[in-house]
Amino acid sequence: MQASEENRVELWKKIKDVKIAMLTSVGEDGRLYSRPMYTQQADGDDGLWFFSAKSSAKAEQIARHHEVNVGYGDPQKNLYISVAGRARIVDDPEKERELWNPMNKAFFEGPDDPDLVLLRVDAERAEYWDGPTGKMRQLFNMARSAVTGDHGHAGENEKIELD
C-alpha cells in the first residue's frame, strides 16, 4: 500500500534531524557491509544524498548491487529509522558544489576533488520507531509492557511503502 502524503512528510522530517546514518550495501562476496555516512541532503522527492569516493569499495559495491539499507538512530530522542532503496553513484559537479560544506574537508580536497562523487539513494520502503523520550519514561513503559503485555504505549511504529 502506498504511503499517505502525511506519512511521507513525517518520515522525511524525522530523517532530516539525524545526520549520521549507517549505509549497508552488498559486497562482491554477497556479504553485507555497513559504514557510517553523513547525510548531505534528505528530501522525499530527491532521495538521500551522501558524498563518497569514486575509488571506494562502497562505490564498487553499489555499481554491482543497487539495493541498500540506510539506518538512522537517535537514542536521545528514542528514534530509529530504516530506509531500504536503490543506490547509484552520481558524478554531478554542480550538485557536489551545492551540497559541499567545510566539514567535508576532512575527507576530500574540495568540491572539485576528482575522487568525489555523490551517492544517491532512492527510498522504496521505510520503517520508523519513535518512542517516548526520557530514561525514566522509557524504563516505566518497558516495565509496564512487561507486566501488562500491552505494548501500545511503547511509541509509534510506522511502515511506509514509498515507490
C-alpha positions in Angstrom: 0.0 0.0 0.0 1.3 3.4 -1.0 2.2 5.8 1.8 0.0 8.8 2.5 1.5 12.2 2.0 1.3 12.8 5.7 3.4 9.7 6.4 5.9 10.7 3.8 6.3 14.2 5.2 6.6 12.8 8.8 9.3 10.3 7.7 11.5 12.9 5.9 11.0 15.3 8.8 12.4 12.7 11.2 15.3 11.8 8.9 16.3 15.5 8.5 17.3 15.8 12.1 19.5 12.7 12.3 22.6 13.4 10.1 24.7 10.3 10.6 23.4 7.1 9.0 24.7 3.5 8.6 24.7 2.6 5.0 24.6 -1.1 4.3 25.4 -2.5 0.8 26.1 -5.9 -0.7 29.7 -6.8 -1.4 31.1 -8.9 -4.3 31.1 -11.9 -1.9 27.4 -11.5 -1.2 28.0 -10.3 2.4 26.5 -7.2 3.9 28.9 -4.2 4.6 27.9 -1.2 6.7 29.6 2.1 7.3 28.7 5.4 8.8 27.8 8.2 6.3 26.9 11.8 6.8 23.6 12.7 5.1 24.2 15.8 2.9 20.5 16.1 1.9 17.3 14.2 2.8 14.4 15.0 0.5 11.5 12.8 -0.2 11.3 13.9 -3.8 15.0 13.9 -4.4 16.2 11.0 -2.2 19.0 10.7 0.3 22.4 12.2 -0.8 25.8 11.3 0.5 29.4 12.1 -0.6 31.6 9.2 -1.5 35.0 8.5 -3.0 34.8 7.2 -6.6 37.6 4.8 -5.8 35.9 3.4 -2.6 34.7 -0.2 -2.1 31.2 1.1 -1.5 31.1 2.7 -4.9 32.1 -0.6 -6.5 29.6 -2.5 -4.4 26.8 -0.1 -5.4 27.7 -0.4 -9.1 27.1 -4.2 -8.8 24.2 -4.3 -6.4 21.9 -1.3 -6.2 19.9 -2.4 -3.2 21.0 -0.7 0.1 19.6 0.0 3.5 20.2 3.2 5.4 19.7 3.1 9.1 19.3 6.2 11.3 19.2 6.2 15.1 18.9 9.0 17.7 19.0 7.3 21.2 18.4 10.7 22.9 15.0 11.0 21.1 14.4 7.3 21.1 14.0 7.5 17.3 15.1 4.8 14.9 14.6 4.7 11.1 15.3 2.1 8.4 15.2 3.0 4.8 15.5 0.4 2.0 16.1 1.6 -1.5 18.2 1.6 -4.6 21.5 3.5 -4.7 23.5 4.9 -7.6 26.7 6.8 -8.0 26.2 10.3 -9.4 29.0 12.5 -10.7 27.4 15.9 -10.9 29.9 18.7 -10.2 27.1 21.3 -9.8 25.2 19.2 -7.2 28.5 18.5 -5.5 29.3 22.2 -5.1 25.7 22.8 -3.9 25.9 20.2 -1.1 29.5 21.0 -0.2 30.3 22.2 3.3 33.6 22.7 5.2 33.1 19.5 7.3 33.7 17.5 4.1 37.3 18.9 4.0 38.2 16.0 6.4 37.7 13.5 3.6 38.0 15.4 0.3 40.2 18.2 -1.0 37.2 20.3 -2.0 34.1 20.1 -4.2 36.3 19.7 -7.3 38.2 16.7 -5.9 38.5 14.3 -8.8 37.6 11.3 -6.5 34.5 13.0 -5.1 31.1 11.6 -6.3 27.6 11.6 -4.9 25.8 8.6 -3.7 22.0 8.9 -4.2 19.5 6.6 -2.5 16.0 6.5 -3.9 13.9 5.2 -1.0 11.4 2.4 -1.7 10.4 1.3 1.8 10.9 2.7 5.2 10.0 1.9 8.8 10.4 4.0 11.9 10.1 3.6 15.6 9.5 6.8 17.6 9.2 6.1 21.3 8.8 8.3 24.3 11.9 10.2 25.4 13.5 10.4 28.8 15.1 7.5 30.6 12.6 7.3 33.4 9.7 7.3 30.9 11.3 4.6 28.8 12.0 2.4 31.8 8.5 2.9 33.1 7.0 2.0 29.8 9.2 -1.1 29.4 8.2 -2.3 32.9 4.5 -1.6 32.2 4.7 -3.6 29.0 6.5 -6.5 30.8 3.8 -6.6 33.5 0.7 -6.0 31.4 1.7 -7.4 28.0 0.3 -4.2 26.4 2.9 -2.7 24.0 0.6 0.1 22.7 2.3 2.8 24.8 5.8 2.0 23.6 5.6 4.6 20.9 4.9 4.9 17.1 5.9 2.3 14.6 5.1 3.0 11.0 5.9 1.0 7.8 5.9 3.1 4.7 5.9 2.0 1.0 7.5 4.8 -1.0 7.8 3.6 -4.5 
